[in-house]
Amino acid sequence: MELFYCSLFLIFLLLFLKFRSSGGRPHSKLPPGPWELPIIGSIHHLIGSLPHRSFRDLARKHGPLMLVKLGEVPTLVVSSPEAAKEIMKSHDIAFCSRPLTVALKILTYGGKDLIFAPYGDYWRQLRKICILELLSPKRVQSFQSIREEEVMNLIQSISSTNNASPVNLSDQLFTMTNNITTRAVIGNKCKDQSAFLAALTDSIEAAGGFNLADLFPSSSIVSFVSGMTLKVQRCREKVDQILDGIIREHKERTKTESTEEDLLDILLIIQEEGGLELPLTMDAVKAVIFDIIGAGSETSATTLEWAMSELIRHPRVMKHAQSEVRDIFGERAKVTEAKIKELHYLKLVIKEALRLHVPVPLLLPRECRETCEVLGYEIPAKTRVVVNAWAIGRDPQHWGDAEEFKPERFAGTDIDFKGTDFEFIPFGAGRRICPGMSFGLANVELALACLLYYFDWKLPNGMEPNDLDMAESFGATARRRLELYLHGIPHTSCPTP
């Protein structure tokens, strides 16, 4: 009997040692990663910190190409410029599709939008339409009057407070960017703007982060218990009501008015006439409209919010940027886009804000379309891929004083954010690079120039610059955890509309 128990013990010991030596990973060519627990995989490593920060810390131990198991989902985390280049350039075609989460399947009408549509003919067709009719340099330039009008509305709104109380700049910036984007897409502002902004915010929150239902896709119980499906369906119902009303009013308006065609006009004409290789359904029209308005509003507002936060914390940089804007435009002038290209230091400030505060820290997820080899590792098909652009932008191997806000670091360099410099990829790279980059930057440049020209800024309640809380929230974008309240002290009077 003793021999039986000894033999049994030895068998279990050998099996344990074999499992431990293999790390629980059946393929030796898989990328390294943190240890896993049954069922939940590596989720426990993310507890206590925001995911992009946790992934950065784990990558320091396991390397820039790291495989983590998030529940049932194998996820490749990319954390260096070299690894990002392999994924988004050398093997871009293998990694250019997107996974659809529970929330996104509902909110994008089953992946019929531009951002999350699977890679293929439908996505290429949709991208071509959106770039031609909304996002090309020529079309972005055509929206100049809309930008100038809405930015001036922002300036006048801030001025109307007479510095009596601090301004919720976070809220004001989001409203402004939403107005610009909505007018560019559908020709005018949404009639019920408060309901639209609420639905937009709820949808963005639902689509962001890591949801349990997405980490255990085979379990309907997890989806039910988490309540995610029901929550997102309610968001979708609100969005549907608003978009149906916008489309109905738009059709009635276009019958009686002779106006310049906007993106919604073009999409409705294409949808009604047909003729495309892949038909454009009404659900697709709604998905694209909501997609672009949501992305265009949120990312631009987030960039402006962080730029102003960093400027208020760095008075020297603020003074330099204000001096440049005021020198270029002179006294008692109206700031327009005509001279924006002369604001060289302002552009450095925006670059540095994007480096430290990537609007989407973990770039929108990709999915491996076929098994391939990257940097000597085997990446199985269907592996989810997240590029930690936040960690890459703060990598001390590529950036001196990586955690410091120093716009001058970009002076005299050719480093840009257009997807060719992989140490700086706030908009992504490759085939799935953000197509709205030029549209968003035009909004950011004009708004920031006007904020610096018309006002001097200070924190409320006697706060010092270093007292400002710079913690992030986590969702579809990494906005400030606490909204930004500032006093705007008029430097020069605002021109009347």
C-alpha positions as CSV (number, residue, x, y, z in Angstrom):
1,M,0.0,0.0,0.0
2,E,2.9,2.4,0.8
3,L,4.4,1.6,-2.6
4,F,1.0,2.5,-4.3
5,Y,0.8,5.9,-2.5
6,C,4.5,6.7,-3.2
7,S,4.0,5.8,-6.9
8,L,0.8,8.0,-7.1
9,F,2.7,10.9,-5.4
10,L,5.5,10.6,-7.9
11,I,3.1,10.5,-10.9
12,F,1.3,13.7,-9.6
13,L,4.7,15.3,-8.9
14,L,6.0,14.6,-12.4
15,L,2.8,15.9,-14.0
16,F,3.0,19.1,-11.9
17,L,6.6,19.7,-12.9
18,K,5.9,19.1,-16.5
19,F,3.0,21.5,-16.5
20,R,5.0,24.1,-14.6
21,S,8.0,23.8,-16.9
22,S,5.7,24.4,-19.9
23,G,4.1,27.4,-18.2
24,G,0.7,25.9,-19.2
25,R,1.4,27.0,-22.8
26,P,1.2,24.1,-25.3
27,H,3.3,25.9,-28.0
28,S,6.9,26.8,-27.1
29,K,6.9,29.4,-29.9
30,L,4.1,31.5,-28.4
31,P,5.2,34.9,-27.0
32,P,6.0,35.0,-23.2
33,G,3.4,36.2,-20.8
34,P,2.4,36.3,-17.1
35,W,1.3,33.3,-15.2
36,E,-2.3,32.4,-15.4
37,L,-5.1,31.1,-13.1
38,P,-7.7,28.6,-14.1
39,I,-10.8,30.2,-15.8
40,I,-9.8,33.8,-15.4
41,G,-6.4,33.5,-17.1
42,S,-4.3,36.7,-16.5
43,I,-7.1,39.0,-15.5
44,H,-5.9,39.3,-11.9
45,H,-2.7,41.0,-13.1
46,L,-4.8,44.0,-14.2
47,I,-6.5,44.6,-10.8
48,G,-5.6,47.8,-9.1
49,S,-4.5,49.9,-12.1
50,L,-5.7,51.1,-15.4
51,P,-5.1,48.4,-18.1
52,H,-2.6,50.4,-20.2
53,R,-0.5,51.0,-17.1
54,S,-0.8,47.3,-16.0
55,F,0.2,46.1,-19.4
56,R,3.2,48.5,-19.4
57,D,4.4,47.1,-16.1
58,L,3.9,43.5,-17.3
59,A,5.7,44.2,-20.6
60,R,8.8,45.3,-18.6
61,K,9.0,41.8,-17.2
62,H,7.9,39.7,-20.2
63,G,8.9,41.8,-23.2
64,P,7.3,44.1,-25.8
65,L,5.5,41.2,-27.5
66,M,3.5,39.6,-24.7
67,L,0.7,37.1,-24.8
68,V,-1.9,37.3,-22.0
69,K,-5.0,35.2,-21.5
70,L,-7.9,37.5,-20.6
71,G,-10.6,35.0,-19.5
72,E,-11.0,32.9,-22.6
73,V,-9.5,35.4,-25.0
74,P,-5.8,35.2,-26.0
75,T,-4.5,38.7,-26.3
76,L,-1.2,39.9,-27.8
77,V,0.0,43.1,-26.1
78,V,2.4,45.2,-28.2
79,S,4.5,47.6,-26.2
80,S,7.5,48.8,-28.3
81,P,8.0,50.8,-31.5
82,E,9.8,47.8,-33.1
83,A,7.0,45.3,-32.2
84,A,4.3,47.8,-33.3
85,K,6.1,48.2,-36.7
86,E,6.0,44.4,-37.2
87,I,2.3,44.3,-36.4
88,M,1.1,47.5,-38.3
89,K,3.5,47.5,-41.2
90,S,5.4,44.3,-41.9
91,H,2.4,42.1,-41.1
92,D,-0.3,44.7,-41.4
93,I,-2.5,42.6,-43.8
94,A,-2.5,39.7,-41.2
95,F,-3.6,42.1,-38.4
96,C,-5.9,44.5,-40.1
97,S,-9.3,43.1,-39.0
98,R,-11.1,44.0,-35.8
99,P,-12.9,41.9,-33.2
100,L,-16.5,42.8,-32.4
101,T,-17.3,42.9,-28.7
102,V,-20.8,42.3,-27.3
103,A,-21.3,46.1,-27.1
104,L,-19.9,46.9,-30.5
105,K,-22.0,44.2,-32.3
106,I,-25.1,46.1,-31.0
107,L,-23.9,49.7,-31.3
108,T,-22.4,49.2,-34.8
109,Y,-25.4,47.4,-36.1
110,G,-23.4,44.2,-36.5
111,G,-20.1,45.8,-37.7
112,K,-21.7,47.9,-40.5
113,D,-19.8,51.1,-39.4
114,L,-16.4,52.3,-40.7
115,I,-14.2,51.9,-37.6
116,F,-15.1,48.3,-36.6
117,A,-16.1,46.8,-39.9
118,P,-14.2,43.6,-40.7
119,Y,-11.4,44.1,-43.2
120,G,-12.5,43.4,-46.7
121,D,-14.4,44.9,-49.7
122,Y,-17.2,46.4,-47.5
123,W,-14.7,48.3,-45.3
124,R,-12.7,49.5,-48.3
125,Q,-15.9,50.7,-50.0
126,L,-17.1,52.6,-46.9
127,R,-13.7,54.1,-46.2
128,K,-13.4,55.5,-49.7
129,I,-16.8,57.2,-49.4
130,C,-16.1,58.7,-46.0
131,I,-12.7,60.0,-47.0
132,L,-13.9,61.5,-50.3
133,E,-17.0,63.1,-48.8
134,L,-15.8,64.1,-45.3
135,L,-12.2,63.4,-44.4
136,S,-10.1,64.4,-47.4
137,P,-7.9,67.6,-47.0
138,K,-10.2,69.4,-49.5
139,R,-13.3,68.5,-47.5
140,V,-11.7,69.3,-44.1
141,Q,-10.8,72.7,-45.5
142,S,-14.4,73.3,-46.6
143,F,-15.5,73.1,-43.0
144,Q,-13.4,76.1,-42.0
145,S,-16.3,78.4,-41.4
146,I,-18.1,75.8,-39.2
147,R,-14.9,75.4,-37.1
148,E,-14.5,79.2,-36.7
149,E,-18.1,79.7,-35.8
150,E,-18.3,77.0,-33.2
151,V,-14.9,77.8,-31.7
152,M,-16.1,81.5,-31.4
153,N,-19.3,80.2,-29.7
154,L,-17.0,78.5,-27.2
155,I,-15.0,81.6,-26.6
156,Q,-18.1,83.8,-26.1
157,S,-19.6,81.2,-23.7
158,I,-16.5,81.3,-21.5
159,S,-16.4,85.1,-21.7
160,S,-20.0,85.4,-20.6
161,T,-19.2,84.0,-17.2
162,N,-17.2,87.3,-16.5
163,N,-14.7,85.1,-14.5
164,A,-17.3,84.9,-11.7
165,S,-17.0,81.2,-11.4
166,P,-14.6,78.6,-12.9
167,V,-15.6,77.1,-16.3
168,N,-16.1,73.4,-16.8
169,L,-13.8,73.3,-19.7
170,S,-14.2,69.5,-20.2
171,D,-17.9,69.9,-20.8
172,Q,-17.5,73.0,-23.0
173,L,-14.9,71.4,-25.2
174,F,-16.9,68.2,-25.7
175,T,-19.9,70.3,-26.7
176,M,-17.9,72.3,-29.2
177,T,-16.2,69.3,-30.9
178,N,-19.6,67.6,-31.1
179,N,-21.2,70.7,-32.7
180,I,-18.4,70.9,-35.3
181,T,-18.5,67.2,-36.2
182,T,-22.3,67.0,-36.2
183,R,-22.6,70.0,-38.5
184,A,-20.0,68.6,-40.9
185,V,-21.7,65.2,-41.0
186,I,-25.4,66.1,-41.1
187,G,-25.4,69.8,-42.1
188,N,-26.7,71.2,-38.8
189,K,-26.7,70.7,-35.1
190,C,-28.9,68.0,-33.6
191,K,-32.3,69.4,-32.6
192,D,-32.3,67.6,-29.2
193,Q,-28.6,68.1,-28.4
194,S,-28.8,67.2,-24.7
195,A,-30.4,63.8,-25.4
196,F,-28.0,63.2,-28.3
197,L,-24.9,64.0,-26.1
198,A,-26.3,61.8,-23.3
199,A,-26.8,58.9,-25.7
200,L,-23.4,59.4,-27.2
201,T,-21.7,59.5,-23.8
202,D,-23.5,56.4,-22.6
203,S,-22.6,54.5,-25.8
204,I,-18.9,55.5,-25.6
205,E,-18.8,54.3,-22.0
206,A,-20.5,51.0,-22.8
207,A,-18.1,50.3,-25.7
208,G,-15.0,51.1,-23.7
209,G,-12.9,49.1,-21.3
210,F,-12.9,45.3,-20.6
211,N,-16.3,43.8,-20.1
212,L,-16.8,40.4,-18.6
213,A,-19.1,39.3,-21.4
214,D,-16.3,39.9,-23.9
215,L,-13.7,38.0,-21.9
216,F,-16.0,34.9,-21.7
217,P,-17.7,34.8,-25.1
218,S,-18.8,31.2,-24.8
219,S,-20.8,31.8,-21.6
220,S,-24.3,33.2,-22.0
221,I,-24.5,33.2,-18.2
222,V,-21.7,35.7,-17.8
223,S,-23.3,38.0,-20.4
224,F,-26.7,37.8,-18.6
225,V,-25.2,38.3,-15.1
226,S,-23.1,41.3,-16.2
227,G,-26.2,43.0,-17.6
228,M,-24.0,44.3,-20.5
229,T,-26.3,43.2,-23.3
230,L,-29.4,44.8,-21.8
231,K,-27.5,48.0,-21.0
232,V,-26.2,48.3,-24.5
233,Q,-29.5,47.5,-26.1
234,R,-31.1,50.4,-24.2
235,C,-28.3,52.7,-25.5
236,R,-28.9,51.5,-29.0
237,E,-32.7,52.1,-28.7
238,K,-32.0,55.7,-27.7
239,V,-29.5,56.2,-30.5
240,D,-32.0,54.6,-33.0
241,Q,-34.7,57.1,-32.1
242,I,-32.4,60.1,-32.4
243,L,-30.9,58.9,-35.7
244,D,-34.2,58.0,-37.2
245,G,-35.4,61.5,-36.4
246,I,-32.3,63.1,-37.9
247,I,-32.6,61.1,-41.1
248,R,-36.4,61.9,-41.4
249,E,-35.8,65.6,-40.9
250,H,-32.9,65.5,-43.3
251,K,-34.9,64.0,-46.0
252,E,-37.7,66.6,-45.6
253,R,-35.1,69.4,-45.5
254,T,-33.4,68.3,-48.7
255,K,-36.7,68.3,-50.5
256,T,-37.4,72.0,-49.8
257,E,-33.9,73.5,-49.5
258,S,-31.0,73.8,-51.9
259,T,-28.0,73.3,-49.7
260,E,-24.5,71.9,-50.1
261,E,-24.5,68.1,-49.8
262,D,-23.1,66.7,-46.6
263,L,-22.1,63.2,-45.7
264,L,-25.6,62.1,-44.7
265,D,-26.9,63.4,-48.0
266,I,-24.4,61.4,-49.9
267,L,-25.0,58.2,-47.9
268,L,-28.8,58.5,-48.4
269,I,-28.4,59.0,-52.1
270,I,-26.1,56.0,-52.4
271,Q,-28.5,53.9,-50.2
272,E,-31.6,54.8,-52.3
273,E,-30.0,54.5,-55.7
274,G,-28.0,51.4,-55.0
275,G,-25.3,50.6,-57.6
276,L,-22.6,49.6,-55.1
277,E,-21.0,46.2,-55.3
278,L,-22.1,45.7,-51.6
279,P,-25.4,47.4,-50.9
280,L,-25.6,50.2,-48.2
281,T,-28.4,49.5,-45.9
282,M,-30.2,52.1,-43.7
283,D,-28.6,50.4,-40.6
284,A,-25.2,51.0,-42.3
285,V,-26.0,54.7,-42.8
286,K,-26.9,55.1,-39.1
287,A,-23.8,53.1,-38.0
288,V,-21.5,55.3,-40.1
289,I,-23.1,58.6,-38.9
290,F,-23.0,57.7,-35.2
291,D,-19.5,56.2,-35.6
292,I,-18.0,59.4,-37.0
293,I,-19.8,61.8,-34.7
294,G,-18.8,59.8,-31.7
295,A,-15.2,59.3,-32.6
296,G,-14.8,62.9,-33.9
297,S,-16.3,64.5,-30.8
298,E,-14.6,62.4,-28.1
299,T,-11.0,62.2,-29.3
300,S,-10.6,65.9,-30.2
301,A,-12.2,67.0,-26.9
302,T,-9.9,64.6,-25.0
303,T,-6.8,66.0,-26.7
304,L,-7.8,69.6,-25.9
305,E,-8.6,68.7,-22.3
306,W,-5.1,67.2,-21.7
307,A,-3.3,70.0,-23.6
308,M,-4.9,72.6,-21.4
309,S,-4.2,70.5,-18.3
310,E,-0.5,70.3,-19.2
311,L,-0.3,74.0,-20.0
312,I,-1.8,75.0,-16.7
313,R,0.7,72.8,-14.9
314,H,3.6,74.3,-16.9
315,P,3.4,78.1,-16.8
316,R,6.6,78.6,-18.8
317,V,5.2,76.6,-21.7
318,M,1.8,78.3,-21.4
319,K,3.5,81.7,-21.6
320,H,5.6,80.7,-24.6
321,A,2.5,79.4,-26.5
322,Q,0.4,82.4,-25.6
323,S,3.1,84.8,-26.7
324,E,3.4,83.1,-30.1
325,V,-0.3,83.2,-30.7
326,R,-0.7,86.8,-29.7
327,D,2.4,87.9,-31.7
328,I,1.1,86.2,-34.8
329,F,-2.4,87.6,-34.6
330,G,-1.7,90.9,-33.0
331,E,-3.9,92.9,-30.7
332,R,-7.7,92.9,-31.0
333,A,-7.8,90.6,-34.0
334,K,-10.1,87.7,-34.7
335,V,-8.2,84.4,-34.7
336,T,-8.9,82.5,-37.9
337,E,-7.3,79.5,-39.6
338,A,-5.4,81.6,-42.1
339,K,-2.4,81.9,-39.9
340,I,-2.6,78.7,-37.9
341,K,0.2,77.2,-40.0
342,E,2.6,79.9,-38.6
343,L,2.0,78.7,-35.0
344,H,5.0,76.4,-34.8
345,Y,5.3,76.1,-31.0
346,L,1.5,75.4,-30.7
347,K,2.0,72.4,-32.9
348,L,4.8,71.2,-30.7
349,V,2.5,71.5,-27.7
350,I,-0.2,69.4,-29.4
351,K,2.3,66.8,-30.4
352,E,3.6,66.5,-26.8
353,A,0.1,66.4,-25.4
354,L,-0.6,63.5,-27.8
355,R,2.6,61.7,-26.8
356,L,1.8,61.8,-23.1
357,H,-1.9,61.5,-23.4
358,V,-2.9,59.3,-26.3
359,P,-6.7,59.7,-26.6
360,V,-7.0,55.9,-27.0
361,P,-4.1,54.5,-25.0
362,L,-4.7,50.9,-26.1
363,L,-5.3,51.5,-29.8
364,L,-8.5,50.0,-31.1
365,P,-8.1,46.2,-31.0
366,R,-7.1,44.2,-34.0
367,E,-7.5,40.5,-34.7
368,C,-5.0,38.1,-36.3
369,R,-6.6,36.8,-39.5
370,E,-4.3,33.9,-40.0
371,T,-1.5,32.2,-38.0
372,C,1.8,34.0,-38.7
373,E,5.2,34.5,-37.2
374,V,6.2,37.8,-35.6
375,L,9.7,38.4,-34.2
376,G,10.3,34.7,-34.0
377,Y,7.0,33.9,-32.2
378,E,3.9,32.1,-33.5
379,I,0.7,34.2,-33.3
380,P,-2.3,31.9,-33.7
381,A,-5.3,33.0,-35.9
382,K,-8.1,34.8,-34.0
383,T,-5.7,36.2,-31.4
384,R,-6.8,39.6,-30.3
385,V,-4.1,42.3,-30.5
386,V,-3.8,45.6,-28.6
387,V,-1.1,48.1,-29.2
388,N,-0.2,50.0,-26.1
389,A,0.4,53.4,-27.7
390,W,0.5,55.0,-24.3
391,A,3.4,52.9,-23.2
392,I,5.2,53.4,-26.5
393,G,4.9,57.2,-26.2
394,R,6.5,57.0,-22.7
395,D,9.2,54.5,-23.5
396,P,12.4,55.9,-21.9
397,Q,14.5,54.0,-24.5
398,H,13.1,56.3,-27.2
399,W,12.2,59.4,-25.2
400,G,14.5,61.4,-22.9
401,D,12.7,62.5,-19.7
402,A,9.8,60.4,-21.0
403,E,7.4,61.4,-18.2
404,E,8.0,65.1,-18.5
405,F,6.0,67.6,-20.7
406,K,8.5,69.1,-23.0
407,P,7.2,70.3,-26.3
408,E,10.7,71.4,-27.4
409,R,11.7,67.8,-27.8
410,F,9.9,67.8,-31.2
411,A,11.7,71.0,-32.4
412,G,14.0,70.4,-35.4
413,T,12.8,66.7,-35.8
414,D,10.8,65.1,-38.5
415,I,8.9,62.9,-36.0
416,D,5.2,62.9,-36.9
417,F,2.0,61.1,-36.0
418,K,1.0,60.0,-39.5
419,G,1.9,56.3,-39.0
420,T,5.5,56.2,-40.2
421,D,7.3,56.9,-36.8
422,F,6.3,54.0,-34.7
423,E,7.6,55.6,-31.4
424,F,4.7,58.1,-31.8
425,I,1.5,56.5,-33.0
426,P,-1.5,58.3,-31.3
427,F,-3.6,57.7,-34.4
428,G,-2.4,54.2,-35.2
429,A,-0.7,53.1,-38.4
430,G,-1.1,50.9,-41.4
431,R,-4.4,50.2,-43.2
432,R,-6.5,50.9,-40.0
433,I,-4.9,54.3,-39.2
434,C,-7.5,56.8,-38.0
435,P,-9.0,58.3,-41.2
436,G,-10.2,61.3,-39.3
437,M,-6.8,62.5,-38.2
438,S,-6.7,65.7,-40.3
439,F,-10.3,66.5,-39.4
440,G,-9.6,66.2,-35.7
441,L,-6.3,68.1,-35.7
442,A,-8.0,71.1,-37.5
443,N,-10.5,71.3,-34.6
444,V,-7.8,71.0,-32.0
445,E,-5.4,73.6,-33.5
446,L,-8.0,76.4,-33.9
447,A,-9.6,75.8,-30.5
448,L,-6.3,75.8,-28.6
449,A,-5.1,78.9,-30.4
450,C,-8.3,80.8,-29.5
451,L,-8.2,79.6,-25.9
452,L,-4.6,80.9,-25.5
453,Y,-5.2,84.1,-27.4
454,Y,-8.4,85.4,-25.7
455,F,-7.8,84.3,-22.1
456,D,-5.2,84.0,-19.4
457,W,-5.9,80.9,-17.3
458,K,-5.7,80.0,-13.6
459,L,-6.9,77.2,-11.4
460,P,-9.8,77.8,-9.0
461,N,-9.7,78.1,-5.2
462,G,-6.1,79.2,-5.0
463,M,-4.8,75.9,-6.4
464,E,-1.1,75.7,-7.5
465,P,-0.2,74.1,-10.8
466,N,1.2,71.0,-9.2
467,D,-2.1,70.5,-7.2
468,L,-4.0,69.6,-10.4
469,D,-5.1,66.0,-10.4
470,M,-3.8,64.4,-13.6
471,A,-5.3,60.9,-13.2
472,E,-7.0,59.4,-16.2
473,S,-10.3,57.5,-16.5
474,F,-10.5,54.4,-18.7
475,G,-13.0,53.7,-21.4
476,A,-13.1,54.1,-25.1
477,T,-10.8,57.1,-24.5
478,A,-8.7,58.1,-21.6
479,R,-10.2,61.4,-20.5
480,R,-9.4,63.1,-17.2
481,R,-10.8,61.3,-14.2
482,L,-11.9,64.7,-12.8
483,E,-13.4,67.3,-15.1
484,L,-11.1,70.3,-15.8
485,Y,-12.4,73.6,-14.1
486,L,-10.4,76.8,-14.9
487,H,-10.9,80.5,-14.6
488,G,-10.6,82.2,-18.0
489,I,-9.6,85.8,-17.5
490,P,-10.2,87.8,-20.7
491,H,-7.0,89.0,-22.3
492,T,-8.7,90.8,-25.2
493,S,-12.3,91.3,-25.9
494,C,-14.0,88.7,-28.1
495,P,-15.3,89.9,-31.4
496,T,-19.0,89.9,-31.8
497,P,-20.5,87.3,-34.1
